[in-house]
Amino acid sequence: MKKEKRWYAVYTRSRWEKKIAETLLKNGIHAYCPINRVEHRWSDRIKLVEEPLFRNYVFVRICDKELVPVLSTSGVIHFVTNMGKPALVQDAEIEAIRDMLNEYVNVQVKRAEVHRNDLVHIISGPLQSHEGVIVSERRNTVKVMLPTLGYMMYVEVGKENLRLVKRAV
């Protein structure tokens, strides 16, 4: 039985994104380093330069048995995790990144900041598709209040697993 391959994000050494993606591909591991075409201006010329869209990140499409070979690749620091396990990246998210980079130049990414009292939608993990309100935040996680069965459940969720629905006023 063939194991299903899924997308994961790995955190890499600074400025090693392209090299790590190439190494993984040479080792038979499906890797994707989204490359952004950025316009650089100098006093005498303008040039399109290719840079990784996400600094320090490379995406890999692997099955469970390939986790260790990816982690043992030189320059890979660790998997991006959710609740202690490598965090899954949805196929649709990878496709959206590819589509955006194929269509546009100078794409910019900005970390989505969430704040206390913001309404958020959980986009992955065991509570995927639930909405709740941020009640507190730490560096990488937030505590979300989820109204369920007439009770208020509080859970800690990684910020990368949230999508802002409505900013608190």
N, C-alpha and C positions, 0 to 999 in steps of 0.2 A: 504494500500500500504506500503510495506516494504522499509524503507530508505536504500540506498546503504551505506555500510561500507567502509571507506577509512583509509589509514594509515596516522598518524600524529606523530610528535616527541614532547615529553614533556621534559622540562628542570627540573632536580631534585636537591634535596639537595646532597651535596657531600657525596659519598660512600653509598647512599641510593638506588642505581639503582635496585639491586636484591630484596630488601625488598618492594619497590614500585611495581615492576612487580608482585610479589607474592600477594600483597594486592589487586591490580587491578584484577588479575585472580580470587581471592577468591570472589570478588564483581561482577563477571560475565562479566568483561570487558577484551577483547582480548588484552593482552599486550605481548610485546617481548623485552627482554633485551638481546642483542647479547652477548654471553659469549665466551671469548677468552681463550684458553688453553695456558698458558705461562710457559716456563721452567725457574724455579728459581734455582740458584746454591748457595749452601752453602759450606763451607769447607769440610763437611763430607757427603753431599748428594746432589742429584738433584731431584727436585720434580716438577710435573706439577700442576700449580695452576690455578683455574678458576677465571678470572677477567672480568668485563664488558669491551667490546670492545670500547665503547664510554663513557667516563667519563661524568657523569651528564645527560645522556640521556636515555630515555626509549621510545619505539615505541608503539603506541596503534592503533588498528583497530576498529574504532567506527563510528557511525552515528551522525548526528548533535545533537540529544537529549542527547547524552552521554558526550558532551563537559564539562558540569558543574560538573557531578559526578567525572570525571577524575581530573578536576582542584581542586576540594574540597578534594581530597585524600591527606592525610598527607604526606608531603615530596615533593609533586609536586609544583614547583614554578610557572611555566607558560608554555604555548604552545610555540614552536618555531613558529615565525610568518613571514609572507610575506605580505607586504603592509597592515599591521594592522589586518590580518586574520590568523588563524592557517594555517601553511604551509603544503601542501600535500606532502607525500612521495610516490613515485611510487611503485607499487607492484613489478616491476622488480628490483628495488633497494633493497627491503627487501629480495627478493629471491637470489639476488647476494650475499648479506651479509651472508645469511644462507648457501649457497653453499660454499663460501669461508671458513667459520668457520668449516663446516663439513669436508672439504678436508685438511686444513692446521692447523698447530700449530704455535704459536707465530706470529699471524697476526698483522701487525702494521698499524695504521691509521695516516695520516698526513693531516692537514688542507691545502686545495688547496689555495695557495696564487696567487692572480692575481695582476698585476701591470699595470701602465699606458702604453698605446699603445698595450697591449695584445689583440689578437683576441679571443673572447669568444662566446660560444653558450649558449643561455638561455635555461635551461632544465625544468623550470616550471613557472607557472603564466600566465598572459594574453599574454605575448610576447614569450611564449614557441616556440622553434624551430627557432627563429631568431638569427642571428649572428650580432655582432657589435664589436666596439673597445672601450676599457676602456679609458675614457678621464680624470677621476679623481676618487679618492677613499677616503672613510672614514673608520671608524672602522668596520662597518658591512655592508655597502652598497658601491656600485660603480656607477658612472655615465657612461652609455654606449651610444655611438653614433651609431644610426641605420640608414643606408642610405635607405630611402623610398621615392618613387615617385619623385626622384630628389632633395629631401630636406634632411637635416640632422635632425633627431629626437634625442633628448637627453632624456634618462629616467634613474631614479635611480632604481637599482635592488639589492636585497639582494645577498651577496656573495655566499650564499648557493644555489642559483638558477643558478649558472654559471658553465660551464665546459670550461676549457682552450682548445682552438683549436690550437693556435700558440703563442709562447712566443715572445715578442718584442725583436728585436736584438739591 
